[in-house]
Amino acid sequence: MPIKEERFIALLTAYIHEQINEAEFEELINLVQQADTDQEDEQLASLFDKAWQQANQQLPIKLDAERVFRRIMTAPQLNTPAQTKRPRIWLIAASIAALLCLAALLYRQSISQLPKKTRERLLTQKKEAPVSGKRAVMLTLSNGHQIPVSALGEGVQTLQSGGRVQRNQNQLIYTEDQHVKANASPAFHTITTPVGMDYTLTLSDGTHVQLNAGSSITYPIAFHQQERKVELQGEAYFDVAKHPNQAFLVQAKGTHIRVLGTAFNVKAYQEERYVVTTLLTGGVKVQSKVLRPGQQALSNEDGNPIAVREVDVEEATAWRKGYFVFDQDDIKKVMNTLARWYDIDVVYNGNLAGKTFGGTLSRYTDFHQLLYAIERTGSVKFTIEGRRVIVSP
């Protein structure tokens, strides 16, 4: 039978805003169960979308919708014979936007309505948030002298070996100097970002580089040879200036990436197994493999064949817009990523084999609330002791 549109949207909107009572929630479930045909399933999906648009909310966190949904639908209060007749109805019919409604509710409930014991363990034990004591982007000159970038004055200035650089808010801009360019051995500088901070750099050839947290890039203050070569540790997004007669090379943990003019992302943290190169536009050559836009190469120092796969480039570069994106990643990989941003020490307790997490998290979400949300997926449990986080199955 056709779903009562106005009533369904009213109930779902109340659900999103946490204004639904038990009887209304049961009514909402019953309306979902009434969708017995493909046409009604499509109507259901459309109504979910409409309710979501009317809610007009922006979530601070988006959890893996399917995983969250499964936890909700396996709750004892919903595990009834009537419900099990169509156990995956929402997975079949609902759109991603609809499922995020459920994720939104779960997230807010996890802040205010979780069992008292769980809330106390995550939010009242040693409440201090992890904050790094070394929050400075550092510029290292070729003589080893280090300067906090924030200590550089505004405007163009000349550094050691004649390099001309300008600090403009949260970026450092090098300008080409013909006298320096003529030098057969130009000086090299290194920019290093601490945990919890990224930074933007423009090289003397006009290439834009955005460094993720816990990363460093070493580069000449001027490019004068046939190749423009830089060395990366950590993660960076490159928008390479086009110079057809001067290839751009990135060296990262034994992987050599060669381009002429393109936009790509390289992830090469020491603690991770692979160097991950993602191409957005143009073309790059990773060792012997040529990538097309939308492809990602996985390489390492072990000499294993390079793996190439199709990916969502927006997800691969989401960090540039302030998000973590996990695709059912191993929990240790997830925690390594969080540690680089929140400056925490992670300790693993027990067997965590097969423990994963998927979801999109704002990098500016309160750390304790973020752990709350991960724990609510049922993957792992956390114990916080100051800056130390213990992960248990």
N, C-alpha and C positions, 0 to 999 in steps of 0.2 A: 504494500500500500504506500502511496506517496507520503514522504516525510513532511511533517508540519513545519514549514520553513521558519515562520516568525518565532514559534515556540523554541525550535531547535537553536536558532541563533541567540535567543534570549538566554537559554540555559548555558550554552557554550560561552557566551560573553560573561555571564556570572561566574562560570568556572575559571575563566582566565583571570578575572579580577578578585578571585577568592571570596566571592559573595554567594556561593552556592551552599545550600544545606543538604543534609543526607537524603531527604526525600527527592529533592530536585536532581541530585546526582544520580539516583536510581532511575529517575525519569529520563535523564540524558542517556544512560546506558541502554535503556529499553528502546529509545528512538534509534540508536545505532543498530541494535539487534534486528530492528524491523526491516532493514535494508536487505532484501532477499534476492534482488535481481541486479544485473549489471547496470541497468539504467538508474536504479536507486543508489547503487554504489557511486556512480558518477555524480548524482545529485548530492550525495553526502559529502564528497570531496569538494564540490563547489560551495556548499554551505560552510564547510570548515574554512575555506579561503575567505569567504565573505565575512565571517565572524572575526577572523584574524585581522582583516583590513579595518574593520570597524573598531577593533581594540586599539589599533595604531600605537603599538608599543615598540620600544627598542630594548632588547634584552641585553644585560651586561654579560650574559653567558648563554651559549647555545650548546646543549648536550647532544650526544648521539641520540637522535630521535627514536630509532628502532629499539635501541637497548633500553632507553628510559621507558618506552611504551611497554616492553615485555615485563619490566619490573612492576609497572602499574597493573597490568592485566593479569599478573599472577598473584596479586595480593589476595589474601584469604577472603576478604569481603566481596571480591568480584569473581571468585572461583565457584560459580554455581552452574548447575546443569543447563540453565537457559543461556548462560554466557558462553559455555563451551560448544554450543551448537555452531557458532561461527567464530572460532578462537582467534582468527587473524583478520577480522573484518576491517579494523582500522589500518592495519598494515597494507591491506589490499586497496582500500578505497581512499584513504586520506592522503593529502598532499604533504610535502615536507613542511610547508607553512603551518598546516594543521597540527602536525605532530609537535612542532615547536611550541604550540600552545601548551601541550602537556609538559614539555620540558620547562617552560616558563613557570608553570604552577609548581612543579617539583622543586625548581630552584628556590622560589620564594618560600615554599613550605620548609625547605631544608634550613632556611635561615630562622624561621620563627616557630615551626610546629614539629620539629623532630623530637624524639624521645629525650627527656631531660638528661639522661646519662650520656648520650652521644653529643648533645650540645655542649655540656660541660667539658667533655674531653677535648673537643676541637676549638671551642671559643673562649673558655675561661681558664684553661691551663696555660700558664705562661703566655699571656696574651700579646706580649710585645711582638710587633711585626718585624720580620727580617729586613734590615736596611744596611746596605753596604757602607763601610767606613771609608771606602776608597772610590768615591764617586767622582772621578776626574778622567776626562779623555786626555791622553798624554801624547805629545809630539816628541819623538826621539830624533835628534839630529845625527848626522853621520859621525860625529866625534863622540857619540854616546850621551851627550847632554840631554836631559829630559826637561820639557816645559809643559805645564798644564795648558791646554789650549785656551782655557778661559782666561789665562794670564796675558795672552796676546792682545794687544790693543786693536781697536777697530781701525780700518783703513789698511792700505797697502804698506808693507814693511819688508825690509831685506833681512834675511836670516843668514846663518853661516853658509859659506860657499856661494853666496850671491843669490840664493833662492828668493823669489818675490812671492809673498803670500798675503792674503787678506782674510781676516776673520769677519764673517757676517752672520751674527747670531749663532745658529747651531750648525754652521758649516765652515769649512776652510777651503779657500779658493786660491790655487796657484795660477800665476800668469807666466806666459812664456817670455823668457829673457834671452835675446839673441846671443849675448856674450856668454851666458851659461850654457846655452845650447851648443855653442862652438867648442866647449870644453870636451876633450876626448873621454874624460872620466868624471861625469857629473856626480854630485853628492846624492846620497840616498837618505830619505826620511822615512820614518815609521809612525803611523797613527795607531794607537791602541785604545780600544774601548773597554771600560770596566763592566762588571756584571750590572744589569739593570739599565744600561744606556746604549743607544745606538748613535751613530754620527754620520754626517754627510760630508763628502770630500769631492772637490773638483780638481783633477790633475791638470798639469800644464798644457796637455793636448786638448783639453775640453771634455774629457771623459768624466762622467759623474759616477761616484761610488758611494753607496750607502752601506755602512758597516753595522752588522748586528752586534748584540752584546757579547762581551768576552771574545773579541776578535782583534786582529791586527793586520795591517797591510803595509808592505815596504815597497817604495817606488822611487825612481830618480826624480829630482826636482825639474829636470828637463829631458825630453826624449830627442836624441840626436842620431840614433842609428836606424837601420831598416826595421828594427823590431822595437815595440814598446812593451817592456817586460815588467811585471809586478809580481810580488809574492804574497800569498794570502794564508793566514791561519784563522780558522773560524768561518764566519759566513758573511757574504757581501753580495749586493746587487750591483751589477755594472750596466751602465748605459754608455757604450763606447762611441766616442767621436769617430766619424768616418775619415780615414786617411788611407785611400786605396793602395798607396805605395809603402805603407808602414803598418804591418800586422800588429795586433795587440795580443800579448801572451799573458796568461795567468798560470802561475805555478802554485799548486796546493797539494801538500802531502804526496808528492811523487806523481801527481797527475798534471799533464800539460794541456792547457786549453788555448786554442788559437782562433782568433777572430779578426775581422777587418772593421766592421761597424755593426753593432747589434746590441740587444738588451738580453741579459741572462743573469742567473743567480748561481752562486757557487757556495756550497756548504761543506766545510772541511775542518771540523773540530777534531782535535787530537784524540779525544775519548770515543769517537764514533768510528765504526769500521769502514764506512764508505765515504768517498768524496762524491757529492751529489751535485751534478750540473744540470740546471733547468734552463731551456731556451725559450724566450718569449718572442723575440722577433729576430729576423736576419738568419745567420747561420754560424755555427761554431764547430770546431773539430776537437774532440776530446780524445787525446792519444790518436788512434787511427779511425775513430768513429765520427762520422759527420751527422750532426743533429739537425732536425727540422723544427720549426716553431711548434711548441706543445709537447716536445719530447724531453726526456730526462735520462741522463747517463749516470750509472753507478760504477765507480772505479775504486781500486784500492792499490796498496803498495805490494800486495802479495803476488802480483803478476797474473791474476785471474782474468778471464775474458770480461770485457766491459759489457754490462747489461744496459739495454736501452728500452724505455717504456713510454707509453703515452700518459700524460698527467694533466691535471687541472692546474694551470700555471698560476691562477689566482690564489689557490690554496698554498702552492709552493712558495709564494712570495707574500703571504698574508702578514708575516711579521712586519713588513714595511708599513702596513696600515694599522699596526697595533694589536694583532691577534696571534694566538697560538692555534694551529690547526693540527689535530691528531687524527689519523685514520686507522683506528684499532692498532696503534703502535704498542710495542712492548713497554711495560710500565717503567722499566729502567731508562729507556730512551726518553719517555715523557718526563721523568724526574730530572734527567740530565738537562733537558731544555728549561725546565722551571728553575733549576739551580742556577743556571747562567743568568737568569733575569732577576730572581729574588735573593740571590747571594745566600743560599742555604747549604748546609752539609746534609747529605742524604745517607741514611744507614738502612740496609735491607735485613729484615729478620724473617726467617722461614723460607719455605719453598714458594717462589713467585713465578715459576715456570708457567707460561701460558697466560699470565695476567696482562691484560691490555686495556687501553682506554682510547675512545674515539669521541671527538667533539671539538667545538670551536670556543676558545676562551679569550676574553679580553686580557691583554697584558697589564691592564690597569685595574683589574678586579682585585679587591682586598684578598691577600694571600690566604687567610684562614677560610674565607668564603669559597675561594677556589678549591681548596682541599676538600671542603664540605661537599661541593658539587661532584668532584671525582669519586669520593667515597660513596655517594648516594647511588652510583651506578653498580655498586656491589663488587667492584673489581678488587680493591684493597682497602686497608684501614691505615690511618695515620695517627702517630703520637708525636706531638710537638714539644720540644724542650728548647726553648729559646730559638736559636738559629739551626738547631738540629732537628731533622724530621726523620722519624723511624717509620718505615713502610713494612707492613705485615699483611699476610694473606687473610 
